[in-house]
Amino acid sequence: MRRIACALIHHPVLDRGAAVVTSAITNIDLHDISRSALSFGLSDFFVVHPVEAQRTLALRIRSHWVEGSGGKRIPDRMPALGAMRVVSTLAEAIENLGAGADGPVELWTTAARPSDTKPLTFTEGRSRITAEGPPILVCFGTGWGLAPEIHAQAAFQLEPIRSPRADGYNHLSVRAAAAIIFDRLLGVS
């Protein structure tokens, strides 16, 4: 199986009007995505933020649960938050993940809505993960999703999670979407 990691991107992302913005780090996203990533066997969870004060906040949260009293009180959080890596750009996350024997990192993006290109289905994604190849980095956007420039860098965009509702309502939190996607790609059937 290929090495797989994920990145939670806070810039460049979109706001509700589709303008490119920088979103703020949310404590619960760090906890929940870290725990889901570890549960499904991801090697790393990258938190991507260009603002130093926001990276410092993420590192303080990590430190509290890895070296501080939080980890002593709730030891199950220690390994999950220990796999969290805080970086300033997606390029830095890719560099930290490193190339594999089969080439550079393969970037996959996620989106709540279908794109103009044919998406990678979860079934196809499961097959790609088990085949030989370079490490995979699955990118999740905060705010209203990843900016087009991130999607343009991707080898694949995963199919959206579809709502069974008749009105098509689909507004999952990024942490819920990450858990669903990890299960669909890596979960035991």
C-alpha positions as CSV (number, residue, x, y, z in Angstrom):
1,M,0.0,0.0,0.0
2,R,1.2,3.5,-0.8
3,R,2.0,6.1,1.9
4,I,-1.0,8.4,2.3
5,A,-1.2,11.7,4.1
6,C,-3.6,14.6,4.2
7,A,-3.4,18.4,4.3
8,L,-5.9,20.8,5.8
9,I,-5.4,24.0,3.8
10,H,-6.3,27.5,5.1
11,H,-4.9,29.4,2.1
12,P,-5.7,29.7,-0.7
13,V,-9.3,28.9,0.0
14,L,-12.6,30.4,-1.1
15,D,-15.2,32.5,0.8
16,R,-18.9,32.2,0.2
17,G,-18.6,34.7,-2.7
18,A,-15.8,32.6,-4.3
19,A,-13.1,35.2,-3.5
20,V,-9.7,33.7,-2.5
21,V,-9.1,34.2,1.3
22,T,-7.2,32.9,4.3
23,S,-9.3,31.2,6.9
24,A,-8.6,30.8,10.6
25,I,-7.5,27.6,12.3
26,T,-10.2,25.8,14.2
27,N,-9.2,23.8,17.3
28,I,-11.8,21.1,16.8
29,D,-10.6,20.5,13.1
30,L,-7.1,19.8,14.4
31,H,-8.4,17.3,17.0
32,D,-10.9,15.5,14.8
33,I,-8.9,15.3,11.6
34,S,-5.8,14.1,13.6
35,R,-7.8,11.4,15.2
36,S,-9.4,10.3,12.0
37,A,-6.1,10.3,10.1
38,L,-4.5,8.1,12.7
39,S,-7.5,5.8,12.9
40,F,-7.3,5.1,9.2
41,G,-3.5,4.8,9.0
42,L,-2.4,8.0,7.4
43,S,1.2,8.8,7.9
44,D,0.9,12.5,8.4
45,F,-1.6,15.3,8.9
46,F,-0.4,18.6,7.5
47,V,-2.0,21.9,8.7
48,V,-1.2,24.5,6.1
49,H,-1.4,28.2,7.1
50,P,0.6,31.2,5.9
51,V,0.2,33.3,9.0
52,E,2.8,32.7,11.7
53,A,0.5,33.5,14.6
54,Q,-2.0,30.8,13.4
55,R,0.9,28.3,13.0
56,T,2.0,29.1,16.5
57,L,-1.5,28.5,17.8
58,A,-1.6,25.1,16.0
59,L,1.8,24.2,17.5
60,R,0.6,25.2,21.0
61,I,-2.4,22.9,20.7
62,R,-0.1,20.1,19.5
63,S,2.3,20.7,22.3
64,H,-0.4,20.6,24.9
65,W,-1.5,17.2,23.8
66,V,1.9,15.7,23.0
67,E,4.2,17.1,25.7
68,G,1.8,18.8,28.0
69,S,-0.9,18.0,30.6
70,G,-3.5,17.2,27.9
71,G,-1.6,14.1,26.8
72,K,-1.2,13.0,30.4
73,R,-4.9,13.3,31.1
74,I,-6.1,11.8,27.8
75,P,-3.3,9.7,26.4
76,D,-5.3,8.6,23.3
77,R,-4.9,12.1,21.9
78,M,-1.1,12.1,22.1
79,P,-0.3,9.9,19.1
80,A,-3.0,11.5,16.9
81,L,-1.8,15.1,17.5
82,G,1.8,13.8,17.3
83,A,1.3,13.0,13.6
84,M,0.2,16.6,13.0
85,R,2.7,18.7,11.0
86,V,2.3,22.5,10.8
87,V,3.6,24.2,7.6
88,S,3.2,27.5,5.9
89,T,2.4,26.3,2.3
90,L,1.2,23.3,0.4
91,A,4.6,23.2,-1.3
92,E,6.2,22.8,2.1
93,A,3.8,19.9,3.0
94,I,4.7,18.2,-0.3
95,E,8.4,18.7,0.4
96,N,8.0,17.3,3.9
97,L,6.1,14.2,2.7
98,G,8.9,13.6,0.2
99,A,9.0,11.6,-3.0
100,G,8.7,7.9,-3.0
101,A,10.6,5.3,-5.0
102,D,7.9,5.7,-7.7
103,G,8.2,9.5,-8.1
104,P,6.9,12.7,-6.6
105,V,4.0,13.1,-4.3
106,E,0.6,12.6,-6.0
107,L,-1.8,15.3,-5.1
108,W,-5.5,14.6,-4.7
109,T,-8.1,17.3,-3.9
110,T,-11.6,17.2,-2.5
111,A,-14.6,19.3,-3.2
112,A,-18.2,19.5,-2.1
113,R,-19.4,20.0,-5.7
114,P,-18.5,18.2,-8.9
115,S,-15.8,19.7,-11.1
116,D,-15.8,20.0,-14.9
117,T,-13.3,17.1,-15.1
118,K,-14.2,13.5,-14.5
119,P,-13.6,12.9,-10.7
120,L,-11.7,10.0,-9.2
121,T,-14.3,7.7,-7.7
122,F,-13.7,6.3,-4.2
123,T,-13.5,2.8,-5.8
124,E,-10.8,4.0,-8.2
125,G,-9.1,5.7,-5.3
126,R,-9.0,2.5,-3.3
127,S,-7.4,0.7,-6.2
128,R,-4.8,3.5,-6.7
129,I,-3.8,3.4,-3.0
130,T,-3.2,-0.3,-3.1
131,A,-1.2,-0.2,-6.4
132,E,2.5,0.8,-6.6
133,G,3.1,4.5,-6.8
134,P,4.4,7.6,-5.0
135,P,3.0,9.0,-1.8
136,I,-0.5,10.5,-1.9
137,L,-1.5,13.8,-0.3
138,V,-5.2,14.3,0.0
139,C,-6.0,18.0,0.3
140,F,-9.0,19.4,2.2
141,G,-10.1,23.1,2.0
142,T,-11.4,25.2,4.8
143,G,-13.8,28.1,4.3
144,W,-15.9,27.3,1.2
145,G,-13.3,25.0,-0.3
146,L,-10.0,24.9,-2.1
147,A,-9.1,27.7,-4.5
148,P,-8.9,26.7,-8.2
149,E,-5.1,27.0,-8.2
150,I,-4.9,24.1,-5.7
151,H,-7.2,22.0,-7.9
152,A,-5.0,22.8,-10.9
153,Q,-2.0,21.2,-9.2
154,A,-3.8,18.0,-8.5
155,A,-3.4,14.7,-10.3
156,F,-6.9,13.8,-9.3
157,Q,-10.0,15.4,-7.7
158,L,-12.0,12.9,-5.6
159,E,-15.7,12.7,-6.3
160,P,-17.9,14.7,-3.9
161,I,-19.7,13.2,-1.0
162,R,-23.3,13.2,-2.2
163,S,-26.3,13.9,0.1
164,P,-29.3,11.6,-0.2
165,R,-31.6,14.6,0.4
166,A,-34.0,15.5,-2.3
167,D,-32.9,19.2,-2.2
168,G,-29.2,18.2,-2.4
169,Y,-28.3,19.9,0.8
170,N,-24.6,19.2,1.4
171,H,-22.7,21.4,3.9
172,L,-20.5,19.0,5.9
173,S,-17.8,20.3,8.2
174,V,-14.3,19.6,6.8
175,R,-13.7,17.2,9.7
176,A,-16.8,15.2,8.9
177,A,-15.9,15.1,5.2
178,A,-12.4,14.0,6.0
179,A,-13.6,11.1,8.2
180,I,-16.1,10.0,5.5
181,I,-13.4,10.2,2.8
182,F,-10.8,8.3,4.9
183,D,-13.4,5.5,5.5
184,R,-14.3,5.3,1.8
185,L,-10.7,5.1,0.7
186,L,-9.1,3.1,3.5
187,G,-11.9,1.6,5.7
188,V,-12.6,-2.1,6.1
189,S,-15.5,-3.1,3.9
